Amino acid sequence: MRLRIVPAILSVAVTGGLLFGGWFAYDHMAVKEPLAKAVNGLPGVVGSESSVENGTVHVSLTLADNADLRTVYEQLAKDGQSVLNGRKLQLDVSGQAGSAELDKLWSTVLFDVAEAMETKSYSNIPAALDRLSAGHPGLKAATDMDETNVYVTLRKGEAIKYIILPRTPAMLEVWNDASKL
């Protein structure tokens, strides 16, 4: 049996083109377009970029100054349900006017916030941010929380910084030497 090289290569090329073309069409029509529609329809969203990879939907948002971070997250999770379809939603949020000063201020309170998150003493987060605001005139800090995240918004003048801190559910720990107790 003699194999014809040109028809074999042509068959592989056409099949590959159809498969990859179909995949890219599906990815665009069924995933990226509905996600872009859900994101761009949110109040307070100025710009966005999104990608889906390895079971996680990554969305980078630029929010307007008056945007409510918790509302944006919840609306995106609800409106993008068809795209999420069991995937994890990961948001990277920035304001229109970021600031190195706000980044520095956030880093000064980060230890207190990390400790509150680790010990699940979430009420310590607003207290730490209130102490930070009291020491820096013009700084306003707002916090909000739901069952999945803690939302922090820092504002100083025109600059704004949005932070989403994921809450992890309490896990039962098992020790290797539990039977010895």
C-alpha positions in Angstrom: 0.0 0.0 0.0 1.5 3.3 -1.1 0.7 6.4 0.9 0.2 9.6 -1.0 2.0 12.4 0.9 0.2 15.5 -0.5 -3.3 14.2 0.2 -2.3 13.0 3.7 -0.7 16.3 4.6 -3.7 18.2 3.2 -6.1 16.0 5.2 -4.2 16.6 8.4 -4.0 20.4 7.8 -7.7 20.7 7.0 -8.7 18.5 10.0 -6.4 20.5 12.3 -7.8 23.8 10.9 -11.4 22.7 11.5 -10.7 21.5 15.0 -8.7 24.5 16.2 -11.0 26.9 14.3 -14.0 25.3 16.0 -12.3 25.5 19.4 -11.4 29.2 18.9 -14.9 30.0 17.7 -16.4 28.2 20.7 -14.0 30.0 23.0 -14.9 33.4 21.6 -18.7 32.9 21.1 -19.5 30.9 24.2 -16.9 32.1 26.8 -15.2 35.4 26.0 -18.1 37.3 24.4 -20.7 36.6 27.2 -18.0 37.3 29.8 -17.2 40.7 28.2 -20.9 41.5 28.0 -21.4 40.7 31.7 -18.3 42.7 32.7 -19.0 45.7 30.6 -22.6 45.9 31.7 -21.6 46.4 35.4 -22.1 49.8 36.9 -18.8 51.5 37.7 -16.6 49.4 35.3 -14.5 51.6 33.1 -12.4 48.9 31.4 -11.7 45.2 31.5 -9.7 42.3 30.2 -10.5 38.7 30.8 -9.1 35.2 30.1 -10.1 31.7 31.0 -7.4 29.1 31.8 -7.1 26.0 33.9 -10.5 26.2 35.5 -10.1 29.9 36.6 -11.6 32.9 35.0 -9.2 35.9 35.4 -10.8 39.3 35.0 -8.8 42.6 35.3 -11.1 45.5 35.9 -10.5 49.2 36.0 -13.2 50.8 38.2 -14.6 54.3 38.3 -14.2 56.3 41.5 -17.7 55.7 42.7 -17.8 52.0 42.1 -18.8 49.6 44.9 -16.3 46.7 44.9 -18.6 44.2 46.6 -21.5 45.0 44.2 -19.3 44.6 41.2 -17.9 41.3 42.4 -21.4 39.9 43.2 -22.9 41.1 40.0 -20.1 39.6 37.9 -20.4 36.3 39.7 -24.2 36.3 39.1 -24.2 37.7 35.5 -21.3 35.6 34.4 -22.6 32.4 35.9 -23.0 30.8 32.4 -19.3 31.4 31.7 -18.1 30.6 35.2 -19.9 27.3 35.2 -18.0 25.9 38.2 -14.8 27.8 37.4 -13.2 30.0 40.1 -13.5 33.7 39.6 -10.3 35.7 40.2 -10.5 39.5 40.0 -7.6 41.9 39.6 -9.1 45.4 40.4 -7.5 48.8 40.0 -8.9 52.3 40.1 -8.5 54.9 37.4 -5.9 56.7 39.5 -3.6 54.4 41.3 -1.0 55.7 43.7 2.4 54.6 45.1 1.4 56.4 48.3 -1.7 54.2 48.8 0.4 51.1 48.1 2.9 52.2 50.8 0.1 53.0 53.2 -1.5 49.6 52.5 1.8 47.8 53.2 2.0 49.5 56.6 -1.3 47.9 57.7 -0.8 44.7 55.9 0.5 42.8 58.9 -2.6 43.7 61.0 -4.9 42.7 58.2 -3.1 39.4 57.5 -3.2 38.6 61.2 -7.0 39.3 61.3 -7.5 37.2 58.2 -5.5 34.3 59.6 -7.2 34.3 62.9 -10.6 35.0 61.3 -11.0 38.1 63.5 -12.5 40.1 60.6 -13.7 42.9 62.9 -10.1 43.8 63.4 -9.7 44.9 59.8 -11.9 48.0 60.0 -10.2 48.9 63.3 -6.7 48.7 61.7 -7.8 50.7 58.8 -9.4 53.3 61.0 -6.1 53.7 62.9 -4.4 54.1 59.5 -6.9 56.8 58.4 -6.5 58.6 61.7 -2.8 58.9 61.2 -3.0 60.1 57.6 -5.2 63.1 56.9 -7.4 62.8 53.8 -7.2 59.0 53.7 -10.6 57.2 53.7 -10.9 53.5 54.2 -14.0 51.4 53.6 -14.5 47.7 54.2 -17.2 45.3 53.3 -17.5 41.5 53.6 -19.6 38.7 52.3 -19.3 34.9 52.6 -16.4 34.6 50.2 -14.3 37.8 50.4 -13.4 40.9 52.4 -13.4 44.0 50.3 -11.2 47.0 51.1 -11.2 50.4 49.4 -8.6 53.1 50.2 -9.0 56.6 48.9 -6.8 59.7 49.2 -7.6 62.6 47.0 -8.0 61.4 43.4 -6.1 58.1 44.1 -7.9 54.9 44.9 -6.9 51.3 45.7 -9.2 48.3 45.7 -8.2 45.1 47.5 -10.1 41.8 47.6 -9.1 39.4 50.3 -10.5 35.9 49.9 -11.9 34.3 53.0 -11.1 30.6 53.5 -13.6 28.4 55.3 -12.6 26.8 58.5 -10.9 23.4 58.0 -10.8 20.6 60.3 -7.2 19.7 61.1 -6.0 16.2 61.8 -2.8 15.6 63.6 -0.6 12.6 63.1 -0.3 12.0 66.8 -4.0 12.5 67.7 -4.3 9.0 69.0 -1.6 9.7 71.7 -3.6 12.5 73.3 
